[in-house]
């Protein structure tokens, strides 16, 4: 995104749960050298039976904004499948994040995931 002289690079992806570690590793290779404000987001299936950050350690030098303890799935599972991962430049600008797990949206006909959000306040123009 470019707004006036402000840039924000966003990579949004849905990772196949059956090959989550491999796809997250390939995604890291693609974005790891991104400069400026860079954010990876989406359904990474990066928790529970699909992916363990301790085991695979991809994006180790990045900031996992959505922690493992957050539940982003409507199912009975308590998993943080949906994530925001920010490089150090973007992390400086993040002032909030959350999961909209309001009871009114627990309808799997709409989605099997809760919406996640992030609030950014630009600190620099690069």
N, C-alpha and C positions, 0 to 999 in steps of 0.2 A: 504494500500500500504506500502511496505517496500522497501526503496532504501538505500543501505548500512546500516547505523545505524539509519536512519530516518524513522519514522512511521507516517502515516496519515490514520485515520479511516474515511471512507466515507460511508454514508448510502444514497443510491439513491432510490427514490420511486415515483410511480405515485399514487396519492390519488384519490379515487373515488369522484367526485364532489358532488354526492348526499348524501354522509356521511362524508364529509371533516372534520367537527369538531371531530367526533368520531375517525376517523382514525388518525388524527393529535395527538389527545390525547393518543391513543395507541402507536403511534410512539415515543412520548415523554417518556412514561413509559419504552420503550425498550432502548432508548439511553441516558436518562438523567444522568445516573451515569457513562457514558463513560469517561475515563481519557485519557490524552494526547490530541493530535491534532485530533479533531473530527468535521466532517462536515456533515450536512444533506442537500441534494439537490434533485431537481427534480420538477416535476409538482405536487405541493402540493395543487393546487386549493385553495390557501390561500388568497383569496381576493374577493371583490365584493359580489355577492349574496351567495357564497358558504361558506365564512368564514370571521369572523371579529375578529381581534386580540384584540380589546377592549372588546368584549363580552366573548371570550373563554380564552384568555390569556395563551395558551399553549406555551411552550418554553420561558417563561417570563424572565428567568435568562440567556438565550442564546442571541446571537447577530444576529439579522435579517439583513444580509448583503444586500439583495435585498429589498429596501424600498417599502412601499405601493404605492408610487407615480410613480413607474416605470411600463411601459406597456410591458408585455411579450407576449401578445396575438395578432395574426394577425387580429383578428376580429375587428369590430367597437368598441367593449368594450375597456375600458382603465383600465386593471386589471393586477395585479402582481401575476399571477397564479404560475409562476415558481420562485423558491426561493433557496437561499443559506442561511443556518442557521448554525452558528459556535459557538462552546463552546469558553470560554475565551482563552484557549491555542491556538486554531486554529486562532482566530481573530487576535492575535498578529502577525501572519504570512501573513495575507491577505494585499496585497498592491494595489489591484485594482479589480474591477468587472465591468461588463457591460452587455448590451443587444445588440446583433447584429441585429438591425432593419433596415438594408439596404433595400432599395426599391426593390432590385432584388430578395429578398427572400420572398416577400409577395405573395406567391403562395400556396394556401391551399392544392394543390395536393401534396406538399412536406410536409408541417406541418401547423397546425393552431397555432403554437407557434414560437416565435423567439428564436434562440439559446441564452442562457445566458452563461457567462464565468466568471472565477475568476482567479486571478493571486496570487500565493503564493510564498513567499521567506522563506525557512526554517530558523528558528532562533536557533533551538536547535535540538539535537539528543536525542530522548527519546525512 
